[in-house]
Amino acid sequence: MEKKVSERSVSAFNNELKLKGFNVFQIEEDSNVVRNYSRKDFYKICLTTGESLINYADRSFLMKGTILFFANPNVPYSWETISRSYVGYTCLFSEDFYKPSDRTESLQQSPLFKIGGTPIFEITEEKREFLNGIFRNMMAEQSTNYAFKDDLIRNYINLIIHEALKLQPAENFDQVKNAAHRITNVFLELLERQFPIESTSRSLKLRTAQDYATALNLHVNYLNRAVKETTGKSTTTHISERIANEAKALLLHTDWNVADIGYALGFEYPTYFNNFFKRVTGTNPTSLRPAEV
């Protein structure tokens, strides 16, 4: 019988995840909880047994048996479970949780998480038992009151990462040969994943071509050339048009004031937002709504 996850439990899970910056849980047979969290800000490590199709950036992996999967929130992916029986563990964590100081290397530089890296590893039965133990230890530790449990959990995450680095990557994937198309597709998917804007309390993080190049671990000139070659538009034009479209939606469908909308879209001052909106759309933001009192 298929297990259902209520909207309330999903919301509570997401709120707790954002508060703590970390969560680990078991994937039970036929459970869909792994596919219901907001993954905009969270890295993901999965140890699963079953059959699945994973589309990660430009590659598609058809996997059977036990795999270890690493997901970067800046690299779009989708996961289709094929087999009826599907079990394992999932660990979610933010960059801030994993990287408590600037001295720690960014996860985006890791070969496990960066675009073009190796996100999936085939796991033997012996290695599966060993990794199962690490995930179980993390699950037990996250519910304790131990003062240094975050440090201990980070050590467990690092242990999983180092075990993966010692393994050979999965090879049964199809790859898009045109590098420019590959980079452009990932950029456009990452751009779309920044939206919709749901709160005025948090400003849009990725606003420039350099921001996206950094997130994707690419040189900005390489990204710009690929996007221009593939679409005929510059990276900046794509970003500006998407932000302008989101601004229109917020102006038409929310009661937020113009200054708050501008801040949510990454503009420090209302005049910057007004000038941007008029330059891209040819009209003022206030023309799309009744005058504010």
C-alpha positions as CSV (number, residue, x, y, z in Angstrom):
1,M,0.0,0.0,0.0
2,E,1.4,3.4,-1.0
3,K,2.4,5.7,1.9
4,K,1.1,9.3,1.8
5,V,2.8,12.3,3.2
6,S,0.5,15.1,4.3
7,E,1.1,18.7,3.3
8,R,1.4,19.6,7.0
9,S,4.1,17.0,7.6
10,V,6.0,18.1,4.5
11,S,5.8,21.8,5.7
12,A,7.0,20.8,9.2
13,F,9.9,18.9,7.7
14,N,10.9,21.8,5.5
15,N,10.7,24.3,8.4
16,E,12.9,22.0,10.6
17,L,15.4,21.5,7.8
18,K,15.8,25.3,7.3
19,L,16.2,25.8,11.0
20,K,18.8,23.2,11.6
21,G,20.5,23.1,8.2
22,F,20.6,19.3,8.3
23,N,18.4,16.3,8.3
24,V,19.0,12.6,7.7
25,F,16.2,10.0,7.3
26,Q,15.4,6.6,6.1
27,I,13.7,6.0,2.7
28,E,11.1,3.3,3.4
29,E,9.6,1.1,0.7
30,D,7.3,3.0,-1.6
31,S,7.8,6.2,0.4
32,N,7.7,9.5,-1.4
33,V,9.1,11.7,1.4
34,V,12.4,12.0,-0.4
35,R,10.8,13.9,-3.2
36,N,8.8,16.4,-1.2
37,Y,11.4,18.8,0.3
38,S,12.5,22.2,-1.0
39,R,16.0,21.7,-2.4
40,K,16.9,25.2,-3.4
41,D,19.5,25.5,-0.6
42,F,20.4,22.0,0.3
43,Y,23.0,19.5,-0.8
44,K,21.9,15.9,-0.8
45,I,23.5,12.5,-0.4
46,C,21.4,9.4,-1.1
47,L,22.3,5.7,-0.5
48,T,19.5,3.8,-2.3
49,T,18.8,0.2,-3.4
50,G,16.4,-0.2,-6.3
51,E,16.1,0.8,-10.0
52,S,15.9,4.4,-11.0
53,L,16.5,6.9,-13.8
54,I,18.4,10.0,-12.7
55,N,18.8,13.0,-15.0
56,Y,21.6,15.1,-13.7
57,A,22.6,18.3,-15.7
58,D,23.4,16.9,-19.2
59,R,23.6,13.2,-18.3
60,S,21.0,10.5,-17.7
61,F,21.9,7.5,-15.5
62,L,19.8,4.3,-15.5
63,M,20.8,2.6,-12.3
64,K,20.1,-0.8,-10.7
65,G,21.2,-2.1,-7.3
66,T,22.7,0.1,-4.7
67,I,24.1,3.5,-5.5
68,L,25.5,6.5,-3.7
69,F,24.2,9.8,-5.2
70,F,25.4,13.4,-4.6
71,A,23.3,16.4,-5.6
72,N,24.3,20.0,-5.7
73,P,21.4,22.6,-5.3
74,N,22.9,24.6,-8.2
75,V,22.9,21.6,-10.6
76,P,19.4,20.7,-11.7
77,Y,18.4,17.1,-11.6
78,S,15.3,14.8,-11.6
79,W,14.8,11.3,-10.2
80,E,12.4,8.7,-11.5
81,T,11.9,5.6,-9.4
82,I,11.3,2.6,-11.6
83,S,11.3,-0.4,-9.3
84,R,8.5,-0.9,-6.8
85,S,10.8,-1.7,-4.0
86,Y,13.1,1.2,-3.1
87,V,14.9,1.7,0.2
88,G,17.9,3.5,1.6
89,Y,18.9,6.8,3.4
90,T,19.0,10.4,2.5
91,C,21.1,13.2,4.1
92,L,20.3,16.9,3.4
93,F,22.4,19.8,4.5
94,S,23.1,23.4,3.7
95,E,26.5,24.9,2.7
96,D,26.4,26.9,6.0
97,F,26.0,23.7,8.0
98,Y,28.8,21.9,6.3
99,K,31.1,25.0,6.0
100,P,31.1,26.7,9.4
101,S,34.2,28.8,8.5
102,D,35.7,30.4,5.4
103,R,38.7,28.1,5.7
104,T,36.6,25.1,4.7
105,E,36.7,24.3,1.0
106,S,33.4,25.1,-0.8
107,L,31.4,22.0,-1.7
108,Q,30.9,23.4,-5.2
109,Q,34.6,22.7,-5.9
110,S,34.3,19.0,-4.9
111,P,34.4,16.6,-7.9
112,L,31.3,15.0,-6.3
113,F,29.1,18.1,-6.5
114,K,30.4,20.3,-9.3
115,I,28.9,20.4,-12.8
116,G,30.8,17.8,-14.9
117,G,31.8,15.9,-11.8
118,T,30.9,12.4,-10.7
119,P,27.6,12.4,-8.9
120,I,26.8,8.6,-8.8
121,F,28.7,5.6,-7.6
122,E,27.8,1.9,-7.7
123,I,28.1,0.3,-4.3
124,T,28.9,-3.3,-3.4
125,E,27.0,-5.2,-0.7
126,E,29.9,-5.0,1.6
127,K,30.3,-1.2,1.1
128,R,26.5,-0.8,1.5
129,E,26.5,-2.3,5.0
130,F,29.4,0.0,5.9
131,L,27.6,3.1,4.6
132,N,24.3,2.0,6.1
133,G,26.0,2.2,9.5
134,I,27.2,5.7,8.9
135,F,23.7,6.9,8.0
136,R,22.2,5.1,11.0
137,N,24.8,6.8,13.2
138,M,23.8,10.2,11.8
139,M,20.1,9.4,12.4
140,A,20.8,8.5,16.0
141,E,23.1,11.5,16.6
142,Q,20.7,14.1,15.3
143,S,18.1,13.4,18.0
144,T,20.6,13.7,20.9
145,N,21.5,16.7,23.0
146,Y,25.2,16.3,22.6
147,A,26.8,19.7,22.5
148,F,29.1,18.9,19.5
149,K,26.8,16.7,17.5
150,D,27.0,19.1,14.5
151,D,30.7,18.6,14.4
152,L,30.3,14.8,14.6
153,I,27.7,14.8,11.9
154,R,30.0,16.8,9.6
155,N,32.6,14.2,10.2
156,Y,30.2,11.5,9.2
157,I,29.4,13.5,6.0
158,N,33.1,13.8,5.3
159,L,33.6,10.1,5.8
160,I,30.9,9.4,3.2
161,I,32.5,11.9,0.8
162,H,36.0,10.3,1.2
163,E,34.6,6.8,0.7
164,A,33.0,8.0,-2.6
165,L,36.3,9.6,-3.8
166,K,37.9,6.2,-3.5
167,L,35.4,4.6,-5.8
168,Q,35.2,4.4,-9.6
169,P,32.3,6.4,-11.1
170,A,29.3,4.8,-12.7
171,E,29.8,4.7,-16.5
172,N,26.4,3.8,-18.0
173,F,25.2,7.3,-18.9
174,D,24.3,9.2,-22.1
175,Q,26.0,12.6,-22.4
176,V,25.1,15.6,-24.6
177,K,28.2,16.1,-26.9
178,N,27.8,19.8,-27.5
179,A,29.4,21.5,-24.5
180,A,27.7,24.9,-25.3
181,H,24.3,23.3,-25.3
182,R,25.1,21.4,-22.1
183,I,26.2,24.5,-20.2
184,T,23.3,26.6,-21.5
185,N,20.7,24.0,-20.5
186,V,22.1,23.9,-17.0
187,F,22.3,27.7,-16.7
188,L,18.6,28.1,-17.9
189,E,17.4,25.5,-15.5
190,L,19.3,27.0,-12.6
191,L,17.9,30.5,-13.5
192,E,14.4,29.1,-13.5
193,R,15.0,27.4,-10.1
194,Q,15.5,30.8,-8.4
195,F,11.8,31.5,-8.8
196,P,9.1,32.0,-7.8
197,I,9.9,34.6,-5.1
198,E,7.8,33.7,-2.1
199,S,8.9,36.2,0.6
200,T,10.1,39.7,0.9
201,S,12.5,38.8,3.7
202,R,15.0,37.2,1.5
203,S,16.8,38.8,-1.4
204,L,17.5,37.0,-4.7
205,K,21.0,35.6,-4.5
206,L,21.9,35.0,-8.1
207,R,21.5,38.2,-10.2
208,T,24.5,38.5,-12.5
209,A,26.3,36.4,-15.1
210,Q,29.2,36.2,-12.6
211,D,26.9,34.9,-9.9
212,Y,25.8,32.1,-12.1
213,A,29.2,31.3,-13.4
214,T,30.5,31.0,-9.8
215,A,27.5,28.8,-8.8
216,L,28.2,26.5,-11.7
217,N,32.0,26.5,-11.2
218,L,32.7,28.0,-14.6
219,H,34.6,31.0,-15.9
220,V,32.1,33.8,-16.7
221,N,33.5,34.2,-20.3
222,Y,32.9,30.5,-21.0
223,L,29.3,30.7,-19.7
224,N,28.7,33.9,-21.7
225,R,30.0,32.4,-25.0
226,A,28.0,29.2,-24.5
227,V,24.7,30.9,-23.8
228,K,25.2,33.4,-26.6
229,E,26.1,30.7,-29.1
230,T,23.2,28.5,-28.2
231,T,20.4,31.0,-27.7
232,G,21.5,34.2,-29.5
233,K,21.0,36.2,-26.3
234,S,23.5,37.1,-23.7
235,T,23.5,35.6,-20.2
236,T,22.7,39.0,-18.8
237,T,19.7,39.4,-21.1
238,H,18.3,36.1,-19.9
239,I,18.7,37.0,-16.3
240,S,17.2,40.5,-16.8
241,E,14.2,39.2,-18.7
242,R,13.5,36.5,-16.1
243,I,13.7,39.0,-13.2
244,A,11.5,41.4,-15.0
245,N,8.9,38.7,-15.6
246,E,8.9,37.8,-11.9
247,A,8.6,41.5,-11.1
248,K,5.5,41.7,-13.3
249,A,3.9,38.7,-11.5
250,L,4.6,40.1,-8.1
251,L,3.3,43.6,-9.0
252,L,0.1,42.0,-10.4
253,H,-0.6,39.3,-8.0
254,T,0.7,40.4,-4.5
255,D,0.0,43.4,-2.3
256,W,3.8,43.9,-1.6
257,N,4.9,47.4,-2.0
258,V,7.3,48.3,-4.8
259,A,10.3,48.7,-2.5
260,D,9.8,45.3,-1.0
261,I,9.4,43.7,-4.4
262,G,12.7,45.4,-5.5
263,Y,14.5,44.1,-2.4
264,A,13.2,40.6,-2.9
265,L,14.5,40.7,-6.5
266,G,18.0,41.8,-5.3
267,F,17.8,45.6,-5.7
268,E,19.2,47.4,-2.6
269,Y,17.4,50.6,-3.4
270,P,13.9,51.3,-4.9
271,T,15.4,53.6,-7.5
272,Y,17.7,50.8,-8.8
273,F,14.6,48.6,-9.2
274,N,12.6,51.3,-10.9
275,N,15.4,52.1,-13.4
276,F,15.9,48.4,-14.1
277,F,12.2,47.7,-14.7
278,K,11.8,50.7,-17.0
279,R,14.9,49.8,-19.0
280,V,13.8,46.2,-19.6
281,T,10.0,46.7,-19.9
282,G,9.7,50.3,-21.1
283,T,7.3,51.2,-18.3
284,N,7.3,52.0,-14.5
285,P,6.5,49.4,-11.9
286,T,3.6,51.4,-10.6
287,S,1.9,51.3,-14.0
288,L,1.0,47.6,-13.4
289,R,-1.0,48.3,-10.2
290,P,-3.1,50.9,-8.4
291,A,-1.1,53.7,-6.8
292,E,0.2,52.9,-3.4
293,V,-1.2,54.8,-0.5
